[in-house]
């Protein structure tokens, strides 16, 4: 079945919005974080399913974009980054491969299970990598953070 | 010259840390915020140590006396608005140090802020989110309504059992078992296409996505102990969901 990008965009928007409500995101930033999540998912879809790059690459770039939007919103709304990043990352979370792994284990096909386990770990790692690379870049390139560096608490 | 007793300042810091940790902030953010608050009162030799279940803060006052306070945390939930409010407060304090009792009053206000959404609104939002996940995981439009129902009811069940027993492992297990059962019932009665897609979509409300993300961020910020602790919690949750679903899948 072929769905167009707009349908996917709306589905990802609704999913992120729902999790924003669950995590009690401040009301005026709900749509901002939903938008970040939806953009991230569309980028993941285009990279990994249409251009058929590795899942790792697609998720990594998408997580980087979500984090980039979150940093930008965090400056605009003067709120911590996690308010936007945590709901935004939800559509990328490898729920599907984790489930498939569990199912394969139960059905006794350990090889398939290990394959899915690797996939789950790679995707989680890609999400974390995207987030960290982005926050690292922001610290290096933002002049304000550069001046304040010695005052920050970085143990 | 310090205007306020060190013990009062420590109380404020620990209270701020408690609000942040209880509502799901990452540990490195809590450490950073507490350090800033203590710094704004001109304390020296500030050492903060935060893990998801405890918080230790040691400072030295101007008389050279060391002061330590320890806080043990039990329950955790996610309320990002409160995290953001404490963050604002620490920014205000960095500009101008308020009297500790005033800060304490503000923290009490933050703690008593009601949630933005009622329980019904929250569960409805989660149901809609679960209803839209089947599309993202390669399902069809027919899978959306079953996932909507199963996800919403599953999350309500999770919250009820979690309130009752306070054992989130058990609550997740029962809720995912219920979700699996519902999905199986729906598909066998011809309502919905693919049982796997429906289960994945509805179970997403329980999946520890936030714990995984936070733990990796903590690990990469160098907070190994906190990162590993949160990761262990995430694995426990994933295991609970897996067991719940597994019990249903054995019926297949």
Interface residues (C-beta under 8 A of the other chain):
Chain A: X1 X3 X7 X8 X10 X11 X12 X14 X15 X16 X17 X18 X19 X20 X21 X22 X23 X24 X25 X26 X27 X41 X78 X79 X80 X82 X83 X85 X86 X89 X90 X91 X93 X95 X96 X98 X99 X100 X102 X103 X105 X106 X107 X124 X125 X127 X128 X131 X132 X152 X153 X155
Chain B: X24 X25 X26 X29 X31 X32 X35 X36 X48 X78 X79 X80 X81 X82 X83 X84 X87 X88 X115 X116 X117 X121 X122 X125 X126 X127 X128 X129 X130 X131 X132 X133 X135 X136 X137 X140 X196 X199 X200 X203 X204 X205 X207 X209 X210 X212 X213 X214 X216 X217 X219 X220 X222 X238 X241 X242 X245 X246 X249 X250
